Amino acid sequence: MSKDYKNYHVPVLFEACMEALNIKEGGTYLDGTMGGAGHSLGIINRLGKEGRLVCLDRDPMAIAEGRKKLENIDTKANLHIVQNEFADFDRTLRELKIEKLDGVLLDIGVSSAQLDLEERGFSYMQDGPLDMRMDFSKGKTAADFVNNLPEEELAKIFWEYGEERYSRRIAKAIVRERKQGFFKTTGELCACILKALPSKARREAQHPAKRTFQALRIAVNDELGQLEKFLEKIPYFMNEGGRILIISFHSLEDRMVKRAMKQWENPCTCPPNFPQCVCGKQAFGKIKSGKGVTADSAELEINPRSRSARLRVFEIKGDK
């Protein structure tokens, strides 16, 4: 490896997450995106001998590094580290014979460690193989997408997942260039994107390839599909008073979380002119985060990555 994979990002909104989780010493908690184990360490250090923490990540390198950090700490709590997608958390809970959770945390998106390793292919700032898979042991790579998808499909990915206004121009340029030879590296793709963009787009504050790379990463890892599956299931696995925390870095993800939590809070499908509810759908609980929690100036200075992070919190109440 060209860089030490231990250089994980500082966990974003750490104090806000620890407070919002309202951790009970004997509670059962799930960190669905362990990454560098920063949030996991905070949770397990607040648990007693009856407490349980389940840590998931689909990245095998994250699992290995997180295991080193968590298994060497002095704790009496029960720890379970499992390589799995957070959308498939229910299978892991069944295998561990865990029925309900008191808290769950997701920190969605790519980690600084993944970006820093050029061989993972996430970064437009470094040249490496065009991969972008969170779990590099399976699935199609970004190169597979770029070299094989039709122009219309590529443009749709860039527009829908990256909100790239020049999506059609970029897709057309990719299809034209791949006729001369397949894209193999992030540098080759980045150069193609830069040539496809008008000069004014290349002068923007953010890197011109950022939106396209983001869109490819989301598509390669089915990130929105994973989140949708998780949101459909998670309320049914929570104890009364349990908290669901989700940190997102992209407006598409945040809108999905916001919409799901509103639905959990008010699931009634009756027409607004009905005098009383007849659909029988009961609320899961209440949104606790208002418009969402964002980083303050102190955290932004220490950790610039937190700039686009937004935390949403939901508390389960009553019968489910």
N, C-alpha and C positions, 0 to 999 in steps of 0.2 A: 504494500500500500504506500502511496505517495505521502499520505498524511495520517497522523494518529487518529484512529476512529474514536478515541476516548474524548476528543474535543467536541463534546455535545454542547448544544446551546443551553444557556441558562433557562430553566423552566419559566415560561411566561406567566404573568399574573399569579405567581406562587402564593403570596399571602392572601390574595382574594380567594383563591381556590381552597386553601386550607380553612379559611373562615366560612366560606359558603358550604363546604361539605359537612360542617357541624359534626365532626368525627366523634364517635362514641368508642370508648376503649374496647368494648366487646363487640363492636359492629363488624359487618362484612362489607368489603369495598372492592371495587373493580377499577383498575386503571387500564382502559382499553387500548391505549397507545403509549406504552411504557417509554419508548425511545431511550433517552439517556438516564431514565429512572429518577429524574429530579423530583417530579410530583410524587412518585411512588415512595421515595425516601421520606418525604414529608408526611405521607399518610401512615406508613408503618411505624414511624417514630412516635406517633400519637396513639398507637394501638397497644392494648394490654395482652395478656396471655390468652384471652378468649377471642381476641380479634383475628380477623382473616383478611388477607389482601391477595387478590388475584391480579396478576400482571400479564397483559397480552401485548404482542407485537407480531406483525407478520414478517418483519425484517430479521433474518437470522443473526446478522451482525449486532443488531440492537439487543436481541435476546442474550447473546453471549456477553456483551458488555454490561447490560443491566443485571445479569445474574452475578457477575463479579462484585458489583457494587452492593447489591441487596443481600446476598448470602454471607457477606463478611461483616455485617453490622450486628451489634448486640441488641437482640430483640427476642421477646418470648412469643410474639405474635406468629400466627400461621401464615406462611408465604407460599404462593403457588405461581410459578413463572411458566407460561405456556406460549409456544409459537402458534399463533392463530390470528385470523382476521377479526377485527372487533365486531364486524357484522355477524360473525358466527359465535359470539360470546355465549349464547345459550347452550351450545353443544359442550363447551368447556365447563359451564356451570353444572350441567347434568353429569358429566364425567367426575366432577369433584363432589357430587351430591349436595350442591348448594341450591336451595330453592329461591331465596330472596336476598336482595342486597340493601344495604343501608345508604350506599352512595356509589356513584359511578362518575368517572371523569374521562373525557376524550379531549385530546389536544391534536386537532386535525391538521394534516399538512406534512410537508417535507421538513426534516430536521437539518440543522446547520451541519451536522456530521455527514449526512448524505450529500449535501451540496458541496462540502469540502473535498470529497473523494471524487476525483475526476473519472475514475473507473466505473462509478455508478451511473454516470451520464445524465445527471439532473441539471448540471450547471451550464449556462451559456457563457460563463466567465472563464471556463477552463475547457481544454480539448480532451475528450475522452470518448470511449465507445458509446454509441447512441442507444442506451439501455433504458433507464428511468424506472425499472421495476423495483417496488418496495421489497418484494420477495424475489430475489434474482435467481431462484431455483426453478421458477415455473412461469408460464404465461408468455405472451408476445411482448417483444421489446418495442421501444420507440422506433427503432430502425424498421421493424416489421410494418408498423403503421405507415411511416413516411414513404417506404419503398413500394407498398402494395395497395394502399387504399386509393379509390378513385378520387379525382380532383374535387368533386362535389362533396364527398364525405370528409375530406381533409378540411375544406373550407368551413363545413358545418362544425367540426370539432373546434377549430380556431375561433370561430365566432361565438359558439354557445359556451364553451368552457374557458376561453381566454378573453372574451369580449373584444377581440381584435378586429378593429374596423377595416383593416386591409386584408382580411382573411382570404378573400378570393384571389387577390394579387399574389399572396404568399403561396397559396395552394397551386396556382398556375405555374409559378416559378419552380416549385418543387417537382411537379410532374414533368416539366420541360427539362430540368437538369438531371433527373434520375434516368432519363433516356440515354444519357452519356455514361452513366455508371451509378450504381446504388450508393446512397448515403450510408456511411459507416461511422462517422464521428460527429460529436456535437459541434466541433469547429466547422465542419463542412455544412451542416444545416444552418448554423448561425450566419455564415458567410452568404448563403443563399437568401436567407431572410433579409439581411441588410441590403442586398442588391435589389430585392423586390420592392422595398419601401421607398416612398418619395423622400426627398431630402429633408423636408420639414419634420417627418416622422423620425428620422435618424438623429435629429437634434433635440428630441424630447429628453426630459430629465432622467427618466427611467431607461434602462437598456432596451433598444428596439426589439430584441428577441424575447423579452420577458414574457409577454402574453402568450406567444406561440408555444414556448417551452412549458409554461404553466398548463396550457390546454392539453398538450401531449401527455404530460405527467398525469393529469386527472383522467384522461381517457385510458392510458396504459394500465393504470391501477384501479379503474372503475371506482373512483373515489366517491362520486355522487351516488352510485348504485349501492356501495357499501353503507354510506350514511343513511340512505333511505331504508334499507333493511334493518339497520340498527334502530332507527326511530320508530319503526312499526312495532318492534318487539319489546323494547326496554321498559316501558311503563308497567308491563305485566310481571316483571321480575323484581319490583321494588317493594320494600316494606313501607308501611305507613310512616310518614315523616322522613322517608328517604329523599335524598337529593340527587338530581341528574345535572351534571355540569358539562357543558360542551364549549370548547374554545375553537373558533374558526378564524381563518385568515383571508377568506375569499368571500365576496358578496353572494355568490351562488350558494355556498354552504350555509352561510349565515341566514339567508332567506329560507332555506329548507328547515333549519333548526327553529327559527322564529315561527314559521307556519305550523310546524309540528307541535310546538309548545302551546300555541294559541288553540290548536285543536284539542290538545289534552285538557286545557283549562275550560274550554267551552265546546264540547262535542255535539251539542244539540243540532239536529238537522231540520227541525220544524220551521215552517214559514214564520217570518217575524210577526205576522198579524195573528198568530195563534195565541189564545189567552193563556194556555199552559202547555208545557212540554208533553208530547205524546209519543216521541220516538224512543224514550226510555234510556237514552245514552247518558251515562253518568260521568262527571268530570273526574279526572285522575288527581287533580290537585290545583296548585296555583303557581304562576310565574313569580319568581322572587327577584329577578334582575332588572326589571323595567326595560329600558332600551338597551341593556347590556352593559357589562363592565369593561372598561378599557384601561390601558396603562396610564399611570400618572407621570409627571415630568421626571421624577426621580428614577423610575424604572426605564423610561425611554432613554435616559442618559446612559444607564448601565447596559441596557439590552435593546438596541435599535430594532431588533426583530419583533419586539412587542408592539411596534407602531400600528400594525394592521390587525392585531389580535382583538377579538371581542368574545367575552365570556357571557353565556346565558345560563341561567339557573332555574330549575323547576323543582318544587317540593311536592311529593306525593302525600295525599291526605285521603281519609275515608276509605270506603269499600271500593275495590277495583273490580 
